Amino acid sequence: MEGIFTKRVHEAVKGIPVGETRTYQDVARQAGNPRAYHAVGNILNKNYDPAIPCHRVVRSDGTVGGYNRGEAKKKAILEEERSL
């Protein structure tokens, strides 16, 4: 069973439009705990639901960060979405 913060993270990420990104900190803030950006990363790393576009969440320094299907895959998906 998902916790409340996990549900809030998933909802925040579902709201990121195609072609845009948010930082882990942005998502943590929107989910109600601005300092929980590491927790956001851990939550998204466990996500395999395609309805939750976790690839759209990046690090504050602009790098793509981790992705449970591999960093190269994350970069490719983001590039594809930017071209739409």
Legacy VTK file of the C-alpha trace (Angstrom):
# vtk DataFile Version 3.0
C-alpha trace
ASCII
DATASET POLYDATA
POINTS 84 float
0.000 0.000 0.000
1.246 3.443 -0.932
1.779 6.133 1.640
0.248 9.584 1.369
3.534 11.224 0.353
4.071 8.605 -2.366
0.611 9.279 -3.761
1.289 13.019 -3.737
4.601 12.482 -5.558
2.904 10.350 -8.205
0.163 12.951 -8.702
2.717 15.757 -9.002
4.692 13.839 -11.608
1.561 12.933 -13.583
0.970 16.673 -13.959
4.278 17.403 -15.732
3.449 18.181 -19.370
5.144 16.391 -22.262
8.345 18.210 -23.213
8.831 19.736 -19.758
10.775 18.663 -16.693
10.708 19.391 -12.973
13.414 18.886 -10.384
13.218 16.372 -7.571
12.996 19.367 -5.241
10.093 20.866 -7.244
8.210 17.580 -6.929
8.980 17.315 -3.203
7.700 20.857 -2.691
4.518 20.175 -4.654
3.990 16.940 -2.699
4.142 18.869 0.572
7.682 18.282 1.875
10.283 20.497 0.156
13.238 18.850 1.892
12.249 15.306 0.875
13.834 15.393 -2.589
15.908 12.267 -1.888
12.697 10.464 -0.941
11.181 11.587 -4.252
14.097 9.956 -6.063
13.626 6.727 -4.139
9.887 6.691 -4.808
10.335 7.283 -8.527
13.084 4.676 -8.788
10.513 2.055 -7.758
7.944 3.244 -10.318
7.180 1.047 -13.327
3.749 2.534 -14.079
3.886 4.199 -17.522
1.122 6.604 -16.443
3.635 8.215 -14.060
6.268 9.873 -16.296
9.129 9.780 -13.799
11.625 10.374 -16.607
10.507 14.034 -16.547
12.088 14.594 -13.134
15.698 15.802 -13.198
18.348 17.045 -10.795
18.557 20.685 -9.748
21.925 21.027 -11.512
20.250 20.188 -14.831
21.621 16.674 -15.212
19.104 13.926 -15.848
19.682 11.939 -12.679
18.784 8.303 -12.215
16.187 6.220 -13.958
15.207 2.628 -13.276
15.474 1.776 -16.986
18.900 3.397 -17.353
20.181 6.934 -17.774
20.612 6.558 -21.555
16.955 5.541 -21.899
15.868 8.554 -19.822
17.885 10.921 -22.021
16.438 9.366 -25.187
12.835 9.682 -23.956
13.371 13.309 -22.940
14.905 14.161 -26.329
12.018 12.497 -28.131
9.438 14.407 -26.069
11.187 17.738 -26.650
10.906 17.213 -30.394
7.127 16.688 -30.317
LINES 1 85
84 0 1 2 3 4 5 6 7 8 9 10 11 12 13 14 15 16 17 18 19 20 21 22 23 24 25 26 27 28 29 30 31 32 33 34 35 36 37 38 39 40 41 42 43 44 45 46 47 48 49 50 51 52 53 54 55 56 57 58 59 60 61 62 63 64 65 66 67 68 69 70 71 72 73 74 75 76 77 78 79 80 81 82 83
